[in-house]
Amino acid sequence: MNNESNKNNIDKITISLNSENTINTNSNINNNINNNNNNNNNKQIKLTSGSFPKFKTVKQYSNIHNFFNNYNLKLKPTDIFFKSLDITNIPELINLHKEWFPIFYGPLFFTDLLEKENIISLGAFFSYNNFEYLIGSIFVEFKIEGDGERNYVPYEAINLPTTDKLLCRKKELGYLMLIGVVEELRKLGIATKLLEEIYTKIFIKKPNCDGIFLHVIESNLPAINFYTKNSFTKIHEMSNYYDIDDINYKAIVFVFAFDDKFKRKYKCIINKSKCSKFLEFAKLMINLVFWSFKTICIVCSICCSNSNETVETNDTNNSNNYLEELNIII
């Protein structure tokens, strides 16, 4: 985007994924993928996503591609884990987003996203040889009705319950800013799982959040299909929303309104997580009490044993003294 107001409203890229599939990478000999960084930047890959209006090739900026080129690794969905992003992930976020989107996001942009209280983030990772590799990310910004937002926010798509209307509660929406998955690991269900995991984080931070919305470029059919399959509804079109290479493109606005059933589902997940943590803590405390009691018993046993030996020694000394006294008398 060329103007500041559109900088946060770049289109999102997501591909329709199937969690049952796996990926098998090609094998080459290399013990350290970072040794090929210079060669990596000269390679070209073809993007299969729809984030760019026209099909084009871009440089490979991320070291993750070296990993897949140099190791014969078979990944399953269970090998992938999710956690919050931090500033240590910024270099790789920059590299991946240069491959995913037709706009450059620099270190200050990601630092700002990671420091803001009203933005939550999540990364998809897998671990190999004690090193974590970032393979996907998602960012969501919270919007509250009446905050004077410059850009269009589809609050009209949200119907508050009667009680909330009587209490004059303001509508709250999450804005899905960016989402992407590394080229070699698409069709593993990672993008779907990123959505599911971010919903949990949304309700932890904003229990009253009413839904989530996003903008997508009209030509990104895979992303449009993905969002439709994940309960998003098209509600609006915005002409000349994207300015890419001096050409204007239309944006489609999608909204997923959280109904009571959906909210209860994720609140149950959160409560189960809290209960699980409580049970783990309780188990830890029980083990601590058990081993403390056992230690005390062992110490008492040793003390009693030493005490009995002392008593026996004193009795023996007393007996010997008595015998000596008898001998003297005799």
C-alpha positions in Angstrom: 0.0 0.0 0.0 1.2 3.5 -0.7 -0.7 5.4 1.9 -0.5 5.1 5.7 -4.2 4.5 6.3 -4.1 1.3 4.2 -0.8 0.0 5.7 -2.6 -2.1 8.3 -5.3 -3.3 5.9 -3.2 -5.4 3.5 -5.0 -8.5 2.2 -4.7 -11.7 4.1 -3.4 -14.9 2.5 -4.7 -18.3 3.5 -5.0 -21.5 1.5 -7.7 -24.1 1.9 -6.0 -26.8 4.0 -6.4 -30.4 4.8 -5.1 -31.6 8.2 -4.9 -35.2 7.1 -2.1 -34.6 4.6 1.7 -34.6 5.3 4.7 -33.1 3.6 7.9 -34.9 2.7 10.8 -32.7 1.9 13.6 -33.4 -0.5 17.0 -34.4 0.8 20.4 -32.8 0.3 23.5 -33.0 2.4 24.1 -30.1 4.8 24.5 -30.0 8.5 23.7 -26.4 9.0 21.1 -24.6 6.9 22.5 -21.2 7.8 25.7 -21.9 5.8 23.7 -21.4 2.6 22.1 -18.0 3.4 23.8 -16.2 0.5 22.8 -18.9 -2.0 19.3 -18.9 -0.6 18.7 -15.2 -1.5 19.5 -15.9 -5.2 16.9 -18.7 -5.5 13.4 -18.1 -7.0 10.2 -19.7 -6.0 6.7 -19.5 -7.5 4.0 -18.3 -5.1 0.9 -20.4 -5.1 -1.1 -18.0 -3.0 -3.4 -15.3 -4.1 -2.0 -12.4 -2.1 -0.4 -11.0 -5.2 -2.9 -9.8 -7.9 -0.9 -11.4 -10.6 1.1 -14.6 -10.5 4.8 -13.7 -10.0 8.1 -15.1 -8.7 9.9 -13.7 -5.7 13.2 -14.2 -4.0 13.4 -16.7 -1.1 14.2 -14.6 1.9 13.5 -17.2 4.7 16.1 -19.7 5.9 13.3 -22.2 6.3 13.5 -23.1 2.6 17.1 -24.1 3.1 15.9 -26.5 5.8 13.4 -28.2 3.5 16.0 -28.4 0.7 18.7 -29.9 2.9 16.8 -32.4 5.1 14.6 -35.4 4.5 11.9 -34.7 7.0 8.3 -35.9 7.2 6.1 -33.6 9.2 2.7 -34.4 10.6 0.1 -31.9 12.1 1.0 -33.3 15.6 4.6 -32.1 15.1 3.4 -28.5 15.0 2.9 -26.3 18.1 1.6 -22.8 18.7 2.7 -20.0 20.9 2.8 -16.3 21.2 5.3 -14.4 19.0 8.0 -12.1 20.5 10.7 -9.8 19.3 13.1 -12.7 18.7 10.8 -13.8 15.8 10.9 -10.4 14.0 13.7 -11.2 11.6 11.9 -14.3 10.3 8.5 -12.5 10.3 10.0 -9.9 8.0 11.4 -12.6 5.6 8.2 -14.6 5.5 6.0 -11.6 4.9 8.2 -10.4 2.1 7.3 -13.7 0.4 3.7 -13.7 1.3 2.6 -10.1 0.6 3.2 -7.4 -2.0 4.2 -4.9 0.7 7.2 -4.6 2.9 6.7 -4.8 6.7 9.8 -3.7 8.5 11.1 -4.3 12.0 9.4 -1.2 13.4 6.0 -2.4 12.1 6.3 -5.8 13.8 7.8 -4.3 17.0 4.8 -2.0 17.2 2.4 -5.0 16.7 4.1 -7.1 19.3 4.1 -4.2 21.9 0.5 -3.0 21.5 -1.9 -4.1 24.2 -4.8 -4.3 21.8 -3.1 -6.7 19.4 -2.6 -10.4 19.9 -0.4 -12.6 17.9 0.4 -16.3 17.5 3.0 -18.3 15.7 3.1 -21.9 14.4 6.4 -23.7 15.0 8.0 -27.0 14.7 11.2 -28.1 16.5 14.2 -29.9 15.1 17.5 -30.5 16.8 16.5 -28.2 19.7 15.8 -25.3 17.3 12.3 -23.8 16.8 11.3 -22.9 13.2 8.6 -20.4 12.5 6.2 -21.6 9.8 3.1 -19.5 10.2 1.7 -16.5 12.0 -1.4 -14.5 12.7 -2.1 -11.1 14.1 -5.5 -9.8 15.4 -6.2 -6.2 16.5 -9.2 -5.4 18.8 -11.7 -2.7 17.7 -14.3 -1.1 20.1 -17.4 0.7 18.8 -17.1 4.4 19.2 -13.3 4.6 19.3 -13.2 6.8 16.3 -11.8 4.3 13.8 -10.8 5.9 10.5 -11.4 2.8 8.4 -14.6 0.9 7.9 -15.5 -1.6 10.7 -18.6 -3.7 10.2 -20.3 -3.2 13.6 -23.7 -3.4 11.9 -23.1 -7.1 11.3 -23.2 -7.8 15.0 -26.5 -8.2 16.9 -26.0 -7.8 20.6 -28.2 -9.7 23.1 -31.1 -7.7 24.6 -29.4 -7.6 28.0 -26.2 -6.1 26.5 -28.3 -3.5 24.6 -30.0 -2.5 27.9 -26.6 -2.2 29.5 -25.4 -0.1 26.5 -22.4 -2.4 26.0 -20.2 -1.4 23.1 -19.6 -3.9 20.3 -16.1 -5.4 20.1 -14.6 -6.9 17.1 -11.2 -8.5 16.2 -9.6 -7.4 13.0 -7.6 -10.2 11.4 -4.6 -8.2 10.1 -2.3 -10.8 8.8 -2.2 -14.6 8.5 0.2 -16.8 6.5 1.8 -20.2 6.3 5.2 -21.1 4.8 5.1 -22.3 1.2 6.3 -25.9 1.8 3.9 -26.6 4.7 0.5 -25.6 3.3 -2.3 -28.1 3.1 -1.5 -29.4 6.6 -4.4 -27.5 8.4 -2.0 -25.0 9.9 -4.0 -21.9 8.9 -7.2 -23.5 10.3 -5.4 -24.3 13.5 -4.0 -20.8 13.7 -7.6 -19.5 13.6 -8.8 -21.9 16.3 -5.9 -21.1 18.6 -6.3 -17.3 18.1 -10.0 -17.6 19.0 -9.0 -19.0 22.4 -6.6 -16.1 22.9 -9.3 -13.7 21.9 -11.7 -14.9 24.5 -9.0 -14.9 27.2 -8.2 -11.3 26.5 -11.6 -10.1 25.5 -14.4 -12.3 26.9 -17.1 -10.1 25.3 -15.6 -10.1 21.8 -18.5 -10.2 19.3 -16.7 -11.4 16.2 -13.8 -11.1 13.8 -13.5 -9.4 10.4 -11.0 -9.0 7.6 -10.3 -7.6 4.2 -9.2 -9.8 1.2 -8.3 -8.8 -2.3 -11.0 -9.9 -4.8 -8.6 -12.0 -6.9 -7.6 -14.2 -3.9 -10.0 -17.0 -4.5 -8.2 -19.6 -2.4 -8.4 -17.3 0.6 -12.0 -16.4 -0.1 -12.9 -20.1 -0.2 -10.9 -20.7 3.0 -12.7 -18.0 5.0 -16.1 -19.2 3.7 -15.4 -22.7 4.9 -14.5 -21.3 8.3 -17.8 -19.5 8.9 -17.0 -16.1 7.6 -19.6 -14.2 5.6 -19.1 -11.7 2.9 -20.9 -8.5 3.8 -19.3 -5.6 1.9 -17.1 -4.7 -1.0 -14.8 -1.7 -1.1 -13.7 -0.3 -4.4 -10.1 0.9 -5.0 -9.2 -0.4 -1.5 -5.8 -1.8 -2.4 -3.1 0.1 -4.3 -0.5 -2.4 -5.6 2.1 -1.4 -8.2 0.0 1.7 -8.9 -3.1 -0.3 -9.7 -6.3 -0.2 -7.6 -8.0 -3.4 -6.6 -11.3 -4.1 -4.8 -11.5 -5.5 -1.3 -14.1 -7.9 0.1 -15.0 -7.6 3.7 -15.7 -10.8 5.6 -17.2 -11.1 9.1 -17.5 -14.0 11.4 -20.0 -13.1 14.1 -19.6 -15.1 17.3 -22.9 -16.5 18.5 -23.6 -17.7 22.0 -22.9 -21.3 21.1 -19.5 -20.5 19.7 -18.7 -18.3 22.7 -19.7 -21.1 25.1 -17.5 -23.6 23.2 -14.3 -21.5 23.6 -15.1 -20.5 27.1 -15.4 -24.2 28.0 -12.0 -24.8 26.3 -10.5 -22.0 28.4 -12.1 -23.3 31.6 -10.9 -26.8 30.9 -7.4 -25.4 30.4 -7.7 -23.6 33.7 -9.0 -26.7 35.4 -6.2 -28.7 33.8 -3.6 -26.2 35.2 -5.3 -26.3 38.6 -5.2 -30.1 38.6 -1.5 -30.1 37.6 -0.8 -27.7 40.5 -2.8 -29.8 42.9 -0.9 -32.9 41.8 2.3 -31.1 42.3 1.3 -30.0 45.8 0.2 -33.5 46.7 3.5 -34.9 45.5 5.3 -32.2 47.5 3.3 -33.0 50.7 3.8 -36.7 50.2 7.6 -36.4 49.7 7.9 -33.9 52.5 6.0 -36.3 54.8 8.1 -39.2 53.7 11.3 -37.2 54.3 10.1 -36.2 57.7 9.4 -39.9 58.5 12.8 -40.9 57.3 14.5 -38.2 59.4 12.4 -39.2 62.5 13.3 -42.8 62.0 17.0 -42.0 61.8 16.7 -39.8 64.9 14.9 -42.5 66.8 17.4 -45.1 65.8 20.3 -42.8 67.0 18.4 -42.1 70.2 17.9 -45.9 70.9 21.6 -46.5 70.3 22.4 -43.7 72.7 20.1 -45.2 75.4 21.6 -48.7 74.9 25.1 -47.2 75.2 24.1 -45.4 78.4 22.5 -48.6 79.8 25.6 -50.6 79.0 27.9 -48.0 80.7 25.6 -47.9 83.8 25.7 -51.7 84.0 29.5 -51.7 83.7 29.8 -49.1 86.4 27.5 -51.1 88.7 29.6 -54.3 88.2 32.8 -52.3 88.9 31.3 -51.0 92.2 30.4 -54.6 93.2 33.9 -55.8 92.5 35.3 -53.0 94.7 32.9 -53.9 97.5 33.8 -57.6 97.3 
